[in-house]
Every structure is written in structure tokens, then in C-alpha cells.
Amino acid sequence: AAAEWLEECGNICYQALQESDFHLEMNKTYLDITSWGMAFIIEEEVGEMTGKLNFTTSPIKESYYEEGEDGQPRAFYRVLNWTPSRCVDKFGDDCPEAIRTKYDNGKVSDVEEIVFAIWKRDDAPELDVSKPIAPELREWGYQYVYSKGKERIGEEGGYYERPVFAPKWLESSDSKFGISPATRAMPDILSINQLVEVILTAAEKAIDPPTWAEEAGIFGDIDMTAGGLTIVRDKDSFGTLDFGGRFDVSQLTKEDLRESIREAFH
């Protein structure tokens, strides 16, 4: 009976993930982990006791967190830059008056800063989680805050268990932030960027080479346009400089750097 119950629970969890946007959001999470070394993904239930899940990967530049004992967030903050129309659509009657006024006046392109906060309630009572619990009594709380007016939006909500996770590629002892393959490959990445800049400069010289001329060997200005005419005293008093660039060497160096970056990303 226990095995059948566990199998049924496993099937329910699997089906809930398949019906959610988990795989779409995890793709963004993987990109952040390999680029920046860590990511933030939020798991929420759609409605109350529906069993339907919604996942959101929070962009690194919008995310702030306080680390708990287990290395995972015990408090998380996401800065949202939303238009008045999006705020009204999300919060309805709970929308702050200042934002509602902008929406009513047609200022739909303005951007308002909303902070979405998640935190672990240290004073949460021990309750039976097999039964419905009021949101304000659950172990994890959340709240939207209007940054400009320091105004809480709507009622304080709650989660039964940790809703936000911060996976990392690698960890270091002196930072709560992760280390990514890009961190290790950064010297080669910067080098190849600099090399490409040098190659483009050399290509410009090869396509439009610098010129030289003898003093008083040219009458008027040098005409570099197609079919242009330049009057000179002698044909040997004007010419182009051969800078002797080696494109083959630069390409070999670039390939070596690319291979090093590929190895860093496995």
C-alpha cells in the first residue's frame, strides 16, 4: 500500500511539472547558471489548492537575496519595472492610487518600480501542513511593495514551503554568489574580443591602405574616390603603404582562444 501511494504521488508530481512552464523557465535558468554562475527560480501554485504550478526565472540584475544556513535564500527581493497597465492588471482594486491615476490618465508607457519580497517567517507556528493553513501563518511569506510610496500592495501572502531556489554552478568560500564557466573563461573571452578589434583594424588598412607622397609631389588634394583623379609631378611620388599584416596568424590565434573557451564550457 505504501509503495502504491508513493507511486501515485510521483505520478502526480510528474504530471504537474509536465503541465507547467517548468521546462521553458529552466532553459533560462541554465543560461544564467553557465553565464553568471547562479540563477533564481520561483515556484508558485496557481490559485489555492489547485495543484497547478507556475515557475519564473528571475533575471540576475533584478534579484537580491539574503543567504540562509543551507546556502539557499531565506529572503529574496525582485525589483519589477512595470507599466501602470500591467500593475492594474495584476493588482486590480489593490493597485496603489498613484499608479491607478496614471493609468486612468493614459500614461501607460510610464514605468513604476514594484518590489516583490519573499521571506522566511521566524515566528511561524508549528502547524499540520496536511490541512489548509491561512496565508499569514505559513512558514514563508510574500508581499508586493510600491517602491516610490513605500506602500504595501494587497494582503500579505504565504507559501507552505520554500518557493525560491538559487542553484549555483560552483561555490567559493568568500562569496555567496556562484562561479560560472564564463568566470574561468573570461581572460580568453576578453582576449578574443581584443583580437577581433585588432583584426578589424588590420582589415580596414588592407581594404583602404594608408598612402604616402613626396613633398610638393602632388598638385591639389588626393582623390580617393572610385575613378578619382589626382595630379602628381611623377608617378613615383605617390603610393600606398604595405603594412604587412598576417591574417593567417591572427585567425590561428583566434581559433586557439575559441577552443579554450569551448573547453571551459565543457
C-alpha positions as CSV (number, residue, x, y, z in Angstrom):
1,A,0.0,0.0,0.0
2,A,2.8,2.4,0.8
3,A,4.6,1.7,-2.5
4,E,1.4,2.3,-4.4
5,W,0.8,5.5,-2.6
6,L,4.4,6.7,-3.3
7,E,4.0,5.8,-7.0
8,E,0.7,7.8,-7.1
9,C,2.4,10.8,-5.6
10,G,5.3,10.5,-8.0
11,N,2.9,10.4,-11.0
12,I,1.0,13.5,-9.6
13,C,4.3,15.5,-9.3
14,Y,5.5,14.4,-12.7
15,Q,2.2,15.4,-14.3
16,A,2.1,18.7,-12.5
17,L,5.6,19.6,-13.9
18,Q,4.7,18.5,-17.4
19,E,1.6,20.7,-17.4
20,S,3.5,23.7,-16.0
21,D,6.1,26.0,-17.7
22,F,8.9,24.3,-15.8
23,H,10.9,23.3,-18.9
24,L,10.7,26.7,-20.5
25,E,11.8,28.5,-17.4
26,M,14.6,26.0,-16.6
27,N,16.1,26.8,-20.0
28,K,16.6,30.4,-18.8
29,T,17.9,29.1,-15.5
30,Y,20.6,27.0,-17.2
31,L,21.7,30.0,-19.3
32,D,22.1,32.1,-16.1
33,I,24.0,29.4,-14.3
34,T,26.5,28.9,-17.0
35,S,26.8,32.7,-17.8
36,W,26.7,34.2,-14.3
37,G,27.3,31.3,-12.0
38,M,23.9,31.2,-10.4
39,A,20.2,31.7,-11.0
40,F,16.9,32.3,-9.2
41,I,13.8,30.3,-10.0
42,I,10.5,30.8,-8.2
43,E,7.9,28.1,-7.9
44,E,4.3,29.2,-7.2
45,E,0.9,27.5,-7.1
46,V,-1.7,28.9,-9.5
47,G,-4.6,29.7,-7.1
48,E,-5.2,27.9,-3.8
49,M,-5.1,24.1,-3.6
50,T,-5.3,23.7,-7.4
51,G,-2.1,21.6,-7.8
52,K,-1.2,23.7,-10.9
53,L,2.3,25.1,-10.8
54,N,3.9,28.2,-12.3
55,F,7.7,28.7,-12.5
56,T,9.5,32.0,-13.0
57,T,13.2,32.5,-13.6
58,S,14.1,35.9,-12.1
59,P,16.8,37.8,-14.1
60,I,20.0,38.3,-12.2
61,K,20.0,42.1,-12.5
62,E,16.6,42.3,-10.8
63,S,17.3,39.8,-8.0
64,Y,18.7,40.3,-4.5
65,Y,18.8,37.8,-1.6
66,E,19.9,37.0,1.9
67,E,21.6,33.7,2.3
68,G,20.3,31.2,4.9
69,E,22.1,28.4,6.8
70,D,21.8,26.0,3.9
71,G,23.1,28.4,1.4
72,Q,19.7,29.0,-0.2
73,P,17.7,32.3,0.1
74,R,16.0,32.9,3.4
75,A,14.9,36.3,2.0
76,F,14.5,37.2,-1.7
77,Y,13.7,40.5,-3.4
78,R,12.9,41.1,-7.1
79,V,12.7,44.6,-8.5
80,L,10.0,44.8,-11.1
81,N,9.7,47.7,-13.6
82,W,6.1,47.5,-14.6
83,T,3.8,49.9,-16.6
84,P,0.7,51.2,-14.9
85,S,-1.5,48.9,-17.2
86,R,0.4,45.8,-16.0
87,C,0.1,46.9,-12.4
88,V,-3.7,47.4,-12.7
89,D,-4.0,44.0,-14.5
90,K,-2.0,42.3,-11.7
91,F,-3.4,44.0,-8.6
92,G,-6.9,45.2,-9.7
93,D,-8.6,47.1,-6.9
94,D,-5.5,46.8,-4.7
95,C,-3.4,48.8,-7.1
96,P,-1.8,52.0,-5.5
97,E,-3.8,55.1,-6.1
98,A,-0.8,56.9,-7.8
99,I,-0.4,54.1,-10.3
100,R,-4.2,53.9,-10.9
101,T,-4.3,57.7,-11.6
102,K,-1.6,57.4,-14.2
103,Y,-3.5,54.5,-15.8
104,D,-6.7,56.5,-15.9
105,N,-4.9,59.5,-17.4
106,G,-3.5,57.3,-20.2
107,K,0.2,57.3,-19.1
108,V,0.5,53.6,-19.9
109,S,4.1,53.9,-21.0
110,D,5.5,55.1,-17.7
111,V,7.4,52.6,-15.6
112,E,6.8,52.0,-11.9
113,E,9.2,50.2,-9.6
114,I,7.5,47.3,-7.6
115,V,9.4,45.1,-5.2
116,F,8.4,41.5,-4.8
117,A,9.6,40.2,-1.5
118,I,9.7,36.6,-0.2
119,W,11.0,35.8,3.3
120,K,11.0,33.0,5.9
121,R,8.8,33.7,8.9
122,D,10.9,33.1,12.0
123,D,7.7,33.3,14.2
124,A,5.6,30.9,12.1
125,P,3.8,28.4,14.4
126,E,4.1,24.6,14.1
127,L,1.0,23.6,12.2
128,D,-0.3,20.5,10.4
129,V,0.6,21.2,6.7
130,S,-1.7,18.3,5.6
131,K,-4.6,20.7,6.1
132,P,-5.2,24.2,4.7
133,I,-3.4,27.0,6.6
134,A,-4.1,30.7,6.4
135,P,-1.5,32.5,4.3
136,E,-0.3,34.7,7.1
137,L,0.5,31.6,9.2
138,R,2.5,29.7,6.7
139,E,6.3,29.3,7.0
140,W,7.1,31.6,4.0
141,G,5.6,35.0,3.4
142,Y,5.5,37.2,0.4
143,Q,4.4,40.8,-0.3
144,Y,4.4,43.3,-3.2
145,V,5.6,46.8,-2.3
146,Y,5.3,50.0,-4.3
147,S,8.8,51.4,-4.1
148,K,8.1,55.1,-4.6
149,G,5.3,55.3,-2.0
150,K,6.7,52.6,0.4
151,E,3.2,51.2,0.2
152,R,2.3,47.5,0.6
153,I,0.1,46.3,-2.2
154,G,-2.7,43.8,-1.3
155,E,-2.7,41.4,1.5
156,E,0.4,39.6,2.8
157,G,0.5,36.1,1.2
158,G,2.3,32.9,2.2
159,Y,3.8,29.6,0.9
160,Y,3.8,26.2,2.6
161,E,7.4,25.6,1.7
162,R,10.4,27.4,0.2
163,P,9.3,28.9,-3.1
164,V,12.6,30.3,-4.4
165,F,15.8,28.5,-5.2
166,A,19.3,29.7,-6.1
167,P,21.2,27.0,-7.9
168,K,24.9,27.6,-8.5
169,W,27.5,26.2,-10.9
170,L,30.3,26.3,-8.3
171,E,30.8,28.0,-5.0
172,S,33.6,29.9,-3.3
173,S,34.2,30.3,0.4
174,D,34.4,34.1,0.3
175,S,31.2,34.9,-1.6
176,K,27.5,33.9,-1.6
177,F,27.4,34.2,-5.4
178,G,28.3,31.4,-7.7
179,I,31.2,30.9,-10.1
180,S,30.4,30.0,-13.7
181,P,32.4,28.6,-16.7
182,A,32.3,32.1,-18.1
183,T,34.2,33.3,-15.0
184,R,37.1,30.9,-15.8
185,A,37.0,31.7,-19.5
186,M,36.8,35.5,-19.0
187,P,40.6,36.1,-19.8
188,D,40.2,34.2,-23.1
189,I,36.9,36.0,-23.8
190,L,38.5,39.4,-23.3
191,S,41.5,38.4,-25.3
192,I,39.4,37.2,-28.3
193,N,37.4,40.4,-28.2
194,Q,40.6,42.5,-28.3
195,L,42.0,40.3,-31.1
196,V,38.9,40.8,-33.2
197,E,39.2,44.5,-32.8
198,V,42.8,44.3,-34.0
199,I,41.8,42.1,-37.0
200,L,39.1,44.6,-38.0
201,T,41.6,47.4,-37.8
202,A,44.1,45.4,-40.0
203,A,41.3,44.6,-42.4
204,E,40.4,48.3,-42.7
205,K,44.1,49.0,-43.6
206,A,44.1,46.2,-46.2
207,I,40.9,47.4,-47.8
208,D,41.7,51.1,-47.7
209,P,45.5,51.3,-47.2
210,P,47.3,54.4,-46.0
211,T,49.0,56.5,-48.6
212,W,52.3,58.3,-48.9
213,A,53.5,61.2,-51.1
214,E,56.6,63.2,-51.7
215,E,56.6,66.8,-50.5
216,A,55.3,69.1,-53.3
217,G,54.8,66.0,-55.4
218,I,51.0,66.3,-55.6
219,F,49.0,69.2,-57.1
220,G,45.8,69.8,-55.1
221,D,44.2,67.1,-52.9
222,I,44.4,63.3,-53.1
223,D,41.2,62.0,-54.6
224,M,40.5,58.5,-53.0
225,T,37.0,58.1,-54.6
226,A,36.3,55.4,-57.3
227,G,37.6,56.8,-60.6
228,G,39.1,59.8,-58.9
229,L,41.9,61.9,-60.4
230,T,45.0,63.0,-58.6
231,I,47.6,65.2,-60.3
232,V,51.2,64.3,-59.4
233,R,54.6,65.5,-60.6
234,D,55.9,62.0,-61.1
235,K,54.1,58.6,-60.8
236,D,56.7,57.5,-58.2
237,S,55.9,60.4,-55.9
238,F,52.7,58.8,-54.7
239,G,51.8,55.3,-53.5
240,T,50.3,53.2,-50.8
241,L,51.9,51.7,-47.7
242,D,52.2,47.9,-47.4
243,F,51.6,47.3,-43.6
244,G,52.4,43.6,-44.0
245,G,49.6,42.2,-41.8
246,R,49.4,38.4,-41.3
247,F,45.7,37.5,-41.2
248,D,46.6,33.8,-41.1
249,V,48.4,34.2,-37.8
250,S,45.5,36.1,-36.3
251,Q,43.0,33.5,-37.4
252,L,45.0,30.7,-35.9
253,T,45.3,32.7,-32.6
254,K,41.5,33.3,-32.6
255,E,40.8,29.6,-33.1
256,D,43.1,28.7,-30.2
257,L,41.1,31.1,-28.0
258,R,37.8,29.8,-29.2
259,E,38.8,26.2,-28.4
260,S,39.9,27.2,-24.9
261,I,36.5,28.9,-24.3
262,R,34.7,25.8,-25.6
263,E,36.7,23.6,-23.2
264,A,35.8,25.9,-20.3
265,F,32.1,25.4,-21.1
266,H,32.6,21.6,-21.5
